[in-house]
Amino acid sequence: MGLGWQFVTEMLAGAFLGWIVGKWLGNETVGALIGTGSGLTVATYSLIRGALKLNSALDRMDKSKGKTPPPQFRQEKWKNSDEDHA
């Protein structure tokens, strides 16, 4: 799952859970607002954490590429099969 979808689902889950708790306590609007704020906080934290993890992995890949020399390609001259039979 991508970071964007994770962000959206955490926001919606927070709003939904806040609405459920608010309905249980008798004030759906306040519960939904508190749940949305909590969902935004958790989603932002997860987004930053995931982005830093991805950036770290990309840095490690880039550094490992720099240590080994690129492969050398040989250009071989292929003989034409018609010339062999002539």
mmCIF file of the C-alpha atoms, coordinates in Angstrom:
data_MODEL
# 
_entry.id   MODEL 
# 
loop_
_atom_site.group_PDB 
_atom_site.id 
_atom_site.type_symbol 
_atom_site.label_atom_id 
_atom_site.label_alt_id 
_atom_site.label_comp_id 
_atom_site.label_asym_id 
_atom_site.label_entity_id 
_atom_site.label_seq_id 
_atom_site.pdbx_PDB_ins_code 
_atom_site.Cartn_x 
_atom_site.Cartn_y 
_atom_site.Cartn_z 
_atom_site.occupancy 
_atom_site.B_iso_or_equiv 
_atom_site.pdbx_formal_charge 
_atom_site.auth_seq_id 
_atom_site.auth_comp_id 
_atom_site.auth_asym_id 
_atom_site.auth_atom_id 
_atom_site.pdbx_PDB_model_num 
ATOM 1  C CA . MET A 1 1  ? 0.000   0.000   0.000   1.00 0.00 ? 1  MET A CA 1 
ATOM 2  C CA . GLY A 1 2  ? 1.368   3.411   -0.899  1.00 0.00 ? 2  GLY A CA 1 
ATOM 3  C CA . LEU A 1 3  ? 1.972   6.226   1.529   1.00 0.00 ? 3  LEU A CA 1 
ATOM 4  C CA . GLY A 1 4  ? -0.918  8.257   0.107   1.00 0.00 ? 4  GLY A CA 1 
ATOM 5  C CA . TRP A 1 5  ? -3.480  5.508   0.621   1.00 0.00 ? 5  TRP A CA 1 
ATOM 6  C CA . GLN A 1 6  ? -2.152  4.889   4.114   1.00 0.00 ? 6  GLN A CA 1 
ATOM 7  C CA . PHE A 1 7  ? -2.565  8.583   4.928   1.00 0.00 ? 7  PHE A CA 1 
ATOM 8  C CA . VAL A 1 8  ? -6.167  8.646   3.659   1.00 0.00 ? 8  VAL A CA 1 
ATOM 9  C CA . THR A 1 9  ? -7.222  5.458   5.428   1.00 0.00 ? 9  THR A CA 1 
ATOM 10 C CA . GLU A 1 10 ? -5.741  6.574   8.746   1.00 0.00 ? 10 GLU A CA 1 
ATOM 11 C CA . MET A 1 11 ? -7.569  9.898   8.463   1.00 0.00 ? 11 MET A CA 1 
ATOM 12 C CA . LEU A 1 12 ? -10.877 8.178   7.684   1.00 0.00 ? 12 LEU A CA 1 
ATOM 13 C CA . ALA A 1 13 ? -10.394 5.628   10.448  1.00 0.00 ? 13 ALA A CA 1 
ATOM 14 C CA . GLY A 1 14 ? -9.740  8.387   12.979  1.00 0.00 ? 14 GLY A CA 1 
ATOM 15 C CA . ALA A 1 15 ? -12.831 10.328  11.899  1.00 0.00 ? 15 ALA A CA 1 
ATOM 16 C CA . PHE A 1 16 ? -14.995 7.191   11.946  1.00 0.00 ? 16 PHE A CA 1 
ATOM 17 C CA . LEU A 1 17 ? -13.781 6.052   15.362  1.00 0.00 ? 17 LEU A CA 1 
ATOM 18 C CA . GLY A 1 18 ? -14.248 9.567   16.730  1.00 0.00 ? 18 GLY A CA 1 
ATOM 19 C CA . TRP A 1 19 ? -17.776 9.653   15.358  1.00 0.00 ? 19 TRP A CA 1 
ATOM 20 C CA . ILE A 1 20 ? -18.558 6.239   16.923  1.00 0.00 ? 20 ILE A CA 1 
ATOM 21 C CA . VAL A 1 21 ? -17.184 7.324   20.319  1.00 0.00 ? 21 VAL A CA 1 
ATOM 22 C CA . GLY A 1 22 ? -19.013 10.650  20.032  1.00 0.00 ? 22 GLY A CA 1 
ATOM 23 C CA . LYS A 1 23 ? -22.272 8.869   19.245  1.00 0.00 ? 23 LYS A CA 1 
ATOM 24 C CA . TRP A 1 24 ? -21.752 6.614   22.251  1.00 0.00 ? 24 TRP A CA 1 
ATOM 25 C CA . LEU A 1 25 ? -21.096 9.644   24.503  1.00 0.00 ? 25 LEU A CA 1 
ATOM 26 C CA . GLY A 1 26 ? -23.961 11.662  23.022  1.00 0.00 ? 26 GLY A CA 1 
ATOM 27 C CA . ASN A 1 27 ? -22.173 14.308  20.917  1.00 0.00 ? 27 ASN A CA 1 
ATOM 28 C CA . GLU A 1 28 ? -21.302 13.040  17.438  1.00 0.00 ? 28 GLU A CA 1 
ATOM 29 C CA . THR A 1 29 ? -19.901 16.333  16.136  1.00 0.00 ? 29 THR A CA 1 
ATOM 30 C CA . VAL A 1 30 ? -17.316 16.809  18.858  1.00 0.00 ? 30 VAL A CA 1 
ATOM 31 C CA . GLY A 1 31 ? -16.320 13.143  18.667  1.00 0.00 ? 31 GLY A CA 1 
ATOM 32 C CA . ALA A 1 32 ? -15.870 13.354  14.899  1.00 0.00 ? 32 ALA A CA 1 
ATOM 33 C CA . LEU A 1 33 ? -13.751 16.521  15.229  1.00 0.00 ? 33 LEU A CA 1 
ATOM 34 C CA . ILE A 1 34 ? -11.547 14.991  17.919  1.00 0.00 ? 34 ILE A CA 1 
ATOM 35 C CA . GLY A 1 35 ? -11.262 11.756  15.894  1.00 0.00 ? 35 GLY A CA 1 
ATOM 36 C CA . THR A 1 36 ? -10.354 13.685  12.741  1.00 0.00 ? 36 THR A CA 1 
ATOM 37 C CA . GLY A 1 37 ? -7.683  15.620  14.614  1.00 0.00 ? 37 GLY A CA 1 
ATOM 38 C CA . SER A 1 38 ? -6.282  12.400  16.062  1.00 0.00 ? 38 SER A CA 1 
ATOM 39 C CA . GLY A 1 39 ? -6.404  10.724  12.651  1.00 0.00 ? 39 GLY A CA 1 
ATOM 40 C CA . LEU A 1 40 ? -4.574  13.664  11.084  1.00 0.00 ? 40 LEU A CA 1 
ATOM 41 C CA . THR A 1 41 ? -1.881  13.492  13.748  1.00 0.00 ? 41 THR A CA 1 
ATOM 42 C CA . VAL A 1 42 ? -1.352  9.743   13.342  1.00 0.00 ? 42 VAL A CA 1 
ATOM 43 C CA . ALA A 1 43 ? -1.498  9.938   9.541   1.00 0.00 ? 43 ALA A CA 1 
ATOM 44 C CA . THR A 1 44 ? 1.058   12.763  9.390   1.00 0.00 ? 44 THR A CA 1 
ATOM 45 C CA . TYR A 1 45 ? 3.393   10.924  11.753  1.00 0.00 ? 45 TYR A CA 1 
ATOM 46 C CA . SER A 1 46 ? 3.130   7.743   9.663   1.00 0.00 ? 46 SER A CA 1 
ATOM 47 C CA . LEU A 1 47 ? 3.649   9.663   6.419   1.00 0.00 ? 47 LEU A CA 1 
ATOM 48 C CA . ILE A 1 48 ? 6.826   11.345  7.670   1.00 0.00 ? 48 ILE A CA 1 
ATOM 49 C CA . ARG A 1 49 ? 8.140   8.102   9.142   1.00 0.00 ? 49 ARG A CA 1 
ATOM 50 C CA . GLY A 1 50 ? 7.456   6.192   5.910   1.00 0.00 ? 50 GLY A CA 1 
ATOM 51 C CA . ALA A 1 51 ? 9.030   8.907   3.764   1.00 0.00 ? 51 ALA A CA 1 
ATOM 52 C CA . LEU A 1 52 ? 12.190  8.934   5.897   1.00 0.00 ? 52 LEU A CA 1 
ATOM 53 C CA . LYS A 1 53 ? 12.383  5.128   5.731   1.00 0.00 ? 53 LYS A CA 1 
ATOM 54 C CA . LEU A 1 54 ? 11.995  5.188   1.949   1.00 0.00 ? 54 LEU A CA 1 
ATOM 55 C CA . ASN A 1 55 ? 14.611  7.935   1.615   1.00 0.00 ? 55 ASN A CA 1 
ATOM 56 C CA . SER A 1 56 ? 17.042  5.947   3.751   1.00 0.00 ? 56 SER A CA 1 
ATOM 57 C CA . ALA A 1 57 ? 16.539  2.839   1.613   1.00 0.00 ? 57 ALA A CA 1 
ATOM 58 C CA . LEU A 1 58 ? 17.113  4.832   -1.575  1.00 0.00 ? 58 LEU A CA 1 
ATOM 59 C CA . ASP A 1 59 ? 20.288  6.355   -0.119  1.00 0.00 ? 59 ASP A CA 1 
ATOM 60 C CA . ARG A 1 60 ? 21.610  2.892   0.745   1.00 0.00 ? 60 ARG A CA 1 
ATOM 61 C CA . MET A 1 61 ? 20.871  1.687   -2.791  1.00 0.00 ? 61 MET A CA 1 
ATOM 62 C CA . ASP A 1 62 ? 22.613  4.710   -4.284  1.00 0.00 ? 62 ASP A CA 1 
ATOM 63 C CA . LYS A 1 63 ? 25.705  4.291   -2.096  1.00 0.00 ? 63 LYS A CA 1 
ATOM 64 C CA . SER A 1 64 ? 25.982  0.597   -2.922  1.00 0.00 ? 64 SER A CA 1 
ATOM 65 C CA . LYS A 1 65 ? 25.892  1.406   -6.628  1.00 0.00 ? 65 LYS A CA 1 
ATOM 66 C CA . GLY A 1 66 ? 28.833  3.791   -6.283  1.00 0.00 ? 66 GLY A CA 1 
ATOM 67 C CA . LYS A 1 67 ? 31.182  1.219   -4.731  1.00 0.00 ? 67 LYS A CA 1 
ATOM 68 C CA . THR A 1 68 ? 31.204  -1.313  -7.524  1.00 0.00 ? 68 THR A CA 1 
ATOM 69 C CA . PRO A 1 69 ? 32.439  -0.332  -10.958 1.00 0.00 ? 69 PRO A CA 1 
ATOM 70 C CA . PRO A 1 70 ? 29.931  -0.572  -13.776 1.00 0.00 ? 70 PRO A CA 1 
ATOM 71 C CA . PRO A 1 71 ? 30.097  -3.751  -15.843 1.00 0.00 ? 71 PRO A CA 1 
ATOM 72 C CA . GLN A 1 72 ? 32.278  -3.636  -18.922 1.00 0.00 ? 72 GLN A CA 1 
ATOM 73 C CA . PHE A 1 73 ? 30.529  -4.440  -22.163 1.00 0.00 ? 73 PHE A CA 1 
ATOM 74 C CA . ARG A 1 74 ? 32.431  -6.112  -24.946 1.00 0.00 ? 74 ARG A CA 1 
ATOM 75 C CA . GLN A 1 75 ? 31.433  -5.511  -28.465 1.00 0.00 ? 75 GLN A CA 1 
ATOM 76 C CA . GLU A 1 76 ? 31.816  -8.718  -30.341 1.00 0.00 ? 76 GLU A CA 1 
ATOM 77 C CA . LYS A 1 77 ? 31.886  -8.803  -34.080 1.00 0.00 ? 77 LYS A CA 1 
ATOM 78 C CA . TRP A 1 78 ? 29.389  -11.329 -35.267 1.00 0.00 ? 78 TRP A CA 1 
ATOM 79 C CA . LYS A 1 79 ? 30.044  -13.090 -38.504 1.00 0.00 ? 79 LYS A CA 1 
ATOM 80 C CA . ASN A 1 80 ? 27.356  -13.155 -41.039 1.00 0.00 ? 80 ASN A CA 1 
ATOM 81 C CA . SER A 1 81 ? 26.112  -16.711 -41.479 1.00 0.00 ? 81 SER A CA 1 
ATOM 82 C CA . ASP A 1 82 ? 25.954  -16.190 -45.285 1.00 0.00 ? 82 ASP A CA 1 
ATOM 83 C CA . GLU A 1 83 ? 29.700  -15.463 -45.392 1.00 0.00 ? 83 GLU A CA 1 
ATOM 84 C CA . ASP A 1 84 ? 30.505  -18.757 -43.684 1.00 0.00 ? 84 ASP A CA 1 
ATOM 85 C CA . HIS A 1 85 ? 28.784  -20.778 -46.411 1.00 0.00 ? 85 HIS A CA 1 
ATOM 86 C CA . ALA A 1 86 ? 30.299  -18.926 -49.346 1.00 0.00 ? 86 ALA A CA 1 
# 
